[in-house]
Amino acid sequence: MLTRLTLFTVIVADEDEALAWYRDVLGFVVRDDQSFGPGMRWITVSPAAQPDIRIVLQKPNPVMHGEDGAAAMMQRIGQGTTTVLETNDCRGDYKLLTQRGVHFTDAPSELPWGISAVFQDLYGNPYNLLQPIPMA
C-alpha cells in the first residue's frame, strides 16, 4: 500500500533561477543538486524543518522527455496545483515575503481553519501560506 509522500515536482523554465528563488526568497534548504547527464540535473528543496518531503525543481529536457514531451511540459510552467505551506506566523511571513518581492494574490485573512494568504512563485504556481488553528 501507499505509505507516504516524498517528492513532488514543480516544472521550471530555468533551474538556477528557480533554485535561487526557492532558496533565497522562501528560505528553503537545497537537499540535492546533482548533474546526471548532458543537460540533466536533479534539484530538490524543502523547508529546513522538513527534509523528508522535497520539491523537485525540474526543467523539461528533450533527452529525457523527448522533443514533444519537453515542449508540452514547458507549456505547463506556472500551472501547478496549489501547495499549502504551514507557518506559525502567517502575517509575519506575509510581511517578510512581500519585502522580498513575492507576489501575493490574497493577503492574510482569518478563516475557520486558520490564517491564510496566497502567493505565487516566480512562474505563477499558487501557494497557500497557512497558520492553522490548533484543534482541540
Phi and psi restraints in degrees (value plus and minus 20) as a CYANA .aco file:
   2 LEU   PHI     -85.3   -45.3
   2 LEU   PSI     118.4   158.4
   3 THR   PHI    -138.6   -98.6
   3 THR   PSI     -48.9    -8.9
   4 ARG   PHI    -192.4  -152.4
   4 ARG   PSI     138.5   178.5
   5 LEU   PHI    -109.7   -69.7
   5 LEU   PSI     112.1   152.1
   6 THR   PHI    -140.3  -100.3
   6 THR   PSI     -60.2   -20.2
   7 LEU   PHI    -157.5  -117.5
   7 LEU   PSI     129.1   169.1
   8 PHE   PHI    -163.6  -123.6
   8 PHE   PSI     131.9   171.9
   9 THR   PHI    -124.3   -84.3
   9 THR   PSI     117.3   157.3
  10 VAL   PHI    -135.3   -95.3
  10 VAL   PSI     101.8   141.8
  11 ILE   PHI     -99.8   -59.8
  11 ILE   PSI     111.0   151.0
  12 VAL   PHI    -146.5  -106.5
  12 VAL   PSI     135.3   175.3
  13 ALA   PHI    -106.5   -66.5
  13 ALA   PSI     -49.8    -9.8
  14 ASP   PHI    -161.4  -121.4
  14 ASP   PSI      97.4   137.4
  15 GLU   PHI     -85.4   -45.4
  15 GLU   PSI     -62.5   -22.5
  16 ASP   PHI     -85.9   -45.9
  16 ASP   PSI     -62.4   -22.4
  17 GLU   PHI     -81.8   -41.8
  17 GLU   PSI     -66.5   -26.5
  18 ALA   PHI     -85.5   -45.5
  18 ALA   PSI     -64.0   -24.0
  19 LEU   PHI     -79.9   -39.9
  19 LEU   PSI     -66.3   -26.3
  20 ALA   PHI     -80.8   -40.8
  20 ALA   PSI     -60.7   -20.7
  21 TRP   PHI     -87.0   -47.0
  21 TRP   PSI     -69.1   -29.1
  22 TYR   PHI     -86.7   -46.7
  22 TYR   PSI     -55.5   -15.5
  23 ARG   PHI     -96.7   -56.7
  23 ARG   PSI     -72.9   -32.9
  24 ASP   PHI    -106.3   -66.3
  24 ASP   PSI     -50.6   -10.6
  25 VAL   PHI    -110.3   -70.3
  25 VAL   PSI     -71.7   -31.7
  26 LEU   PHI    -103.6   -63.6
  26 LEU   PSI     -39.2     0.8
  27 GLY   PHI      62.1   102.1
  27 GLY   PSI      -0.5    39.5
  28 PHE   PHI     -91.3   -51.3
  28 PHE   PSI     138.0   178.0
  29 VAL   PHI    -115.1   -75.1
  29 VAL   PSI     116.6   156.6
  30 VAL   PHI     -98.4   -58.4
  30 VAL   PSI      97.9   137.9
  31 ARG   PHI    -112.7   -72.7
  31 ARG   PSI     -57.6   -17.6
  32 ASP   PHI    -162.5  -122.5
  32 ASP   PSI     124.0   164.0
  33 ASP   PHI    -177.0  -137.0
  33 ASP   PSI      71.1   111.1
  34 GLN   PHI    -154.9  -114.9
  34 GLN   PSI     119.2   159.2
  35 SER   PHI    -107.7   -67.7
  35 SER   PSI     123.3   163.3
  36 PHE   PHI    -161.5  -121.5
  36 PHE   PSI      14.3    54.3
  37 GLY   PHI     128.0   168.0
  37 GLY   PSI     153.4   193.4
  38 PRO   PHI     -77.3   -37.3
  38 PRO   PSI      93.9   133.9
  39 GLY   PHI      50.4    90.4
  39 GLY   PSI      -9.8    30.2
  40 MET   PHI    -130.7   -90.7
  40 MET   PSI     117.6   157.6
  41 ARG   PHI    -165.1  -125.1
  41 ARG   PSI     120.5   160.5
  42 TRP   PHI    -131.2   -91.2
  42 TRP   PSI      90.3   130.3
  43 ILE   PHI    -144.1  -104.1
  43 ILE   PSI     107.6   147.6
  44 THR   PHI    -151.1  -111.1
  44 THR   PSI     127.9   167.9
  45 VAL   PHI    -157.5  -117.5
  45 VAL   PSI     140.1   180.1
  46 SER   PHI    -183.6  -143.6
  46 SER   PSI     144.2   184.2
  47 PRO   PHI     -79.5   -39.5
  47 PRO   PSI     128.3   168.3
  48 ALA   PHI     -75.4   -35.4
  48 ALA   PSI     -58.7   -18.7
  49 ALA   PHI    -104.7   -64.7
  49 ALA   PSI     -17.8    22.2
  50 GLN   PHI    -157.6  -117.6
  50 GLN   PSI      56.2    96.2
  51 PRO   PHI     -96.5   -56.5
  51 PRO   PSI     -33.1     6.9
  52 ASP   PHI    -104.1   -64.1
  52 ASP   PSI     -37.1     2.9
  53 ILE   PHI    -138.8   -98.8
  53 ILE   PSI     100.9   140.9
  54 ARG   PHI    -144.9  -104.9
  54 ARG   PSI     129.4   169.4
  55 ILE   PHI    -114.3   -74.3
  55 ILE   PSI     106.5   146.5
  56 VAL   PHI    -108.8   -68.8
  56 VAL   PSI     102.5   142.5
  57 LEU   PHI    -114.2   -74.2
  57 LEU   PSI      83.8   123.8
  58 GLN   PHI    -136.9   -96.9
  58 GLN   PSI     101.4   141.4
  59 LYS   PHI    -113.5   -73.5
  59 LYS   PSI     106.4   146.4
  60 PRO   PHI     -76.4   -36.4
  60 PRO   PSI     117.8   157.8
  61 ASN   PHI    -149.7  -109.7
  61 ASN   PSI     103.4   143.4
  62 PRO   PHI     -79.3   -39.3
  62 PRO   PSI     -50.4   -10.4
  63 VAL   PHI     -86.1   -46.1
  63 VAL   PSI     -61.2   -21.2
  64 MET   PHI    -105.4   -65.4
  64 MET   PSI     -59.2   -19.2
  65 HIS   PHI    -127.8   -87.8
  65 HIS   PSI     -23.9    16.1
  66 GLY   PHI      59.4    99.4
  66 GLY   PSI     138.1   178.1
  67 GLU   PHI     -79.7   -39.7
  67 GLU   PSI     -68.9   -28.9
  68 ASP   PHI     -86.9   -46.9
  68 ASP   PSI     -61.3   -21.3
  69 GLY   PHI     -83.6   -43.6
  69 GLY   PSI     -63.3   -23.3
  70 ALA   PHI     -84.1   -44.1
  70 ALA   PSI     -61.7   -21.7
  71 ALA   PHI     -83.8   -43.8
  71 ALA   PSI     -61.2   -21.2
  72 ALA   PHI     -84.9   -44.9
  72 ALA   PSI     -60.7   -20.7
  73 MET   PHI     -84.9   -44.9
  73 MET   PSI     -59.2   -19.2
  74 MET   PHI     -80.0   -40.0
  74 MET   PSI     -52.3   -12.3
  75 GLN   PHI     -89.5   -49.5
  75 GLN   PSI     -38.8     1.2
  76 ARG   PHI    -111.7   -71.7
  76 ARG   PSI     -22.2    17.8
  77 ILE   PHI     -79.3   -39.3
  77 ILE   PSI     112.1   152.1
  78 GLY   PHI      64.0   104.0
  78 GLY   PSI     -15.7    24.3
  79 GLN   PHI    -133.3   -93.3
  79 GLN   PSI       8.0    48.0
  80 GLY   PHI     -91.1   -51.1
  80 GLY   PSI     146.3   186.3
  81 THR   PHI     -99.1   -59.1
  81 THR   PSI     143.3   183.3
  82 THR   PHI     -90.0   -50.0
  82 THR   PSI     108.4   148.4
  83 THR   PHI    -126.9   -86.9
  83 THR   PSI     114.3   154.3
  84 VAL   PHI    -117.3   -77.3
  84 VAL   PSI     106.7   146.7
  85 LEU   PHI    -133.4   -93.4
  85 LEU   PSI     101.6   141.6
  86 GLU   PHI    -103.2   -63.2
  86 GLU   PSI     122.9   162.9
  87 THR   PHI    -157.7  -117.7
  87 THR   PSI     139.9   179.9
  88 ASN   PHI    -120.9   -80.9
  88 ASN   PSI     -18.5    21.5
  89 ASP   PHI    -173.3  -133.3
  89 ASP   PSI      61.0   101.0
  90 CYS   PHI     -81.2   -41.2
  90 CYS   PSI     -65.9   -25.9
  91 ARG   PHI     -86.5   -46.5
  91 ARG   PSI     -59.6   -19.6
  92 GLY   PHI     -86.1   -46.1
  92 GLY   PSI     -63.0   -23.0
  93 ASP   PHI     -87.4   -47.4
  93 ASP   PSI     -56.6   -16.6
  94 TYR   PHI     -77.8   -37.8
  94 TYR   PSI     -67.5   -27.5
  95 LYS   PHI     -82.7   -42.7
  95 LYS   PSI     -67.0   -27.0
  96 LEU   PHI     -82.5   -42.5
  96 LEU   PSI     -68.7   -28.7
  97 LEU   PHI     -87.6   -47.6
  97 LEU   PSI     -54.4   -14.4
  98 THR   PHI     -82.4   -42.4
  98 THR   PSI     -62.1   -22.1
  99 GLN   PHI     -83.1   -43.1
  99 GLN   PSI     -48.2    -8.2
 100 ARG   PHI    -106.3   -66.3
 100 ARG   PSI     -16.3    23.7
 101 GLY   PHI      73.1   113.1
 101 GLY   PSI     -10.8    29.2
 102 VAL   PHI     -91.3   -51.3
 102 VAL   PSI     115.6   155.6
 103 HIS   PHI    -108.9   -68.9
 103 HIS   PSI      95.5   135.5
 104 PHE   PHI    -117.3   -77.3
 104 PHE   PSI     113.2   153.2
 105 THR   PHI    -113.1   -73.1
 105 THR   PSI     -41.2    -1.2
 106 ASP   PHI    -159.1  -119.1
 106 ASP   PSI     104.5   144.5
 107 ALA   PHI     -91.5   -51.5
 107 ALA   PSI     143.8   183.8
 108 PRO   PHI     -76.4   -36.4
 108 PRO   PSI     115.4   155.4
 109 SER   PHI    -162.7  -122.7
 109 SER   PSI     130.9   170.9
 110 GLU   PHI    -106.6   -66.6
 110 GLU   PSI     107.0   147.0
 111 LEU   PHI    -143.5  -103.5
 111 LEU   PSI     147.9   187.9
 112 PRO   PHI     -78.3   -38.3
 112 PRO   PSI     -45.7    -5.7
 113 TRP   PHI    -122.3   -82.3
 113 TRP   PSI     -23.4    16.6
 114 GLY   PHI     131.8   171.8
 114 GLY   PSI    -187.9  -147.9
 115 ILE   PHI    -119.4   -79.4
 115 ILE   PSI     109.6   149.6
 116 SER   PHI    -153.1  -113.1
 116 SER   PSI     121.6   161.6
 117 ALA   PHI    -160.7  -120.7
 117 ALA   PSI     132.4   172.4
 118 VAL   PHI    -143.1  -103.1
 118 VAL   PSI     111.9   151.9
 119 PHE   PHI    -151.0  -111.0
 119 PHE   PSI     152.1   192.1
 120 GLN   PHI    -139.4   -99.4
 120 GLN   PSI     125.6   165.6
 121 ASP   PHI     -96.5   -56.5
 121 ASP   PSI    -195.7  -155.7
 122 LEU   PHI     -84.6   -44.6
 122 LEU   PSI     -33.6     6.4
 123 TYR   PHI    -127.6   -87.6
 123 TYR   PSI     -23.7    16.3
 124 GLY   PHI      82.6   122.6
 124 GLY   PSI     -18.2    21.8
 125 ASN   PHI     -88.0   -48.0
 125 ASN   PSI     116.4   156.4
 126 PRO   PHI    -104.4   -64.4
 126 PRO   PSI     121.8   161.8
 127 TYR   PHI    -152.3  -112.3
 127 TYR   PSI     112.8   152.8
 128 ASN   PHI    -118.5   -78.5
 128 ASN   PSI      96.8   136.8
 129 LEU   PHI    -110.4   -70.4
 129 LEU   PSI      94.3   134.3
 130 LEU   PHI    -145.0  -105.0
 130 LEU   PSI     107.1   147.1
 131 GLN   PHI    -125.7   -85.7
 131 GLN   PSI      76.6   116.6
 132 PRO   PHI     -90.1   -50.1
 132 PRO   PSI     132.1   172.1
 133 ILE   PHI    -101.9   -61.9
 133 ILE   PSI     108.5   148.5
 134 PRO   PHI     -78.8   -38.8
 134 PRO   PSI     113.3   153.3
 135 MET   PHI    -103.8   -63.8
 135 MET   PSI     118.8   158.8
